[in-house]
Every structure is written in structure tokens, then in C-alpha cells.
Amino acid sequence: MWPRRLCQLAREELPRNAGQEIVIISMVLRDDVNAGYEHLAELQVRKVNEIEIQNLSHLYRLVEHCTALSIRFDLDKERVIVFKYSEAKTATSTILTHYNIPSIASADLIASADLIDKKARKTRRKPKARFGAS
């Protein structure tokens, strides 16, 4: 059962943008890479590397496309989690295996993130100038 605080948050915090969702860390799965953070649970994720997250798909994309040496998660209650990105990425497969988790994310979340990435790449492309006789 969710704590009263999270239920109240879901009822009272209205989305500021279309598609905005509340994203919660339900628990941290224990591993050497996240030692000291395993007590954190049921906290809202507010930012990743100083970028305010909009929804779970946005969080997933920020994590997967991280280019910084470390990754920082700002949570509610002024809690912060910081990992060396490469170490956390390497430990992910070990954690998934240890806890019998079949995938890093659901198929629909991965597909949604891929679709958003494709659209973003398409809009960033500039049309090539055409030269020739007219």
C-alpha cells in the first residue's frame, strides 16, 4: 500500500504539461554500486542531472542517453542519489540477473522511448540543399 503522502501527491499535484506524470522510486535493489541507497523507497523522482523529468519515458531516455561521468537523481524530501554512470550501467545486468528481472524496462516503455527518439532525430535533420540546372 502506498503511503498517504504519495496518495495525496497524486490527488493534489496537477500536471503542468500534457503527458506529465509522477514517477516514483518504489525501492532500490541492493548491490555494491548503490550501497548506502538501499533504504530509499517510495520517493518521487524530480530531476535527472538537473533536468526536470516529465514522465517515466522521459526519465528512461535521460538515463539511457546520459553522457556525463555521473548521474544524479534529485528526489523529494531533498534526497539525492549519485552514481558513476559507467559503473551503474555495468552493474545493471548483474542486478537484473540477481533479482530475476527479465528486462531493464517494459517493451512498451522501450518502444515509446524509441519512437520519441526517432521523431526528435527527424526534426533535427536539416534538408539538404539541392543544386542543379533549372
Secondary structure, DSSP 8 states (H G I E B T S, - for coil): ---HHHHHHHHH---SSTT----EE------GGGTT-TT--SEEEEEETTEE--SHHHHHHHHHT--SSEEEEEESTT-EEEEEHHHHHHHHHHHHHHTT---SS-HHHHHHHHHHHHHHHHHH-------S--
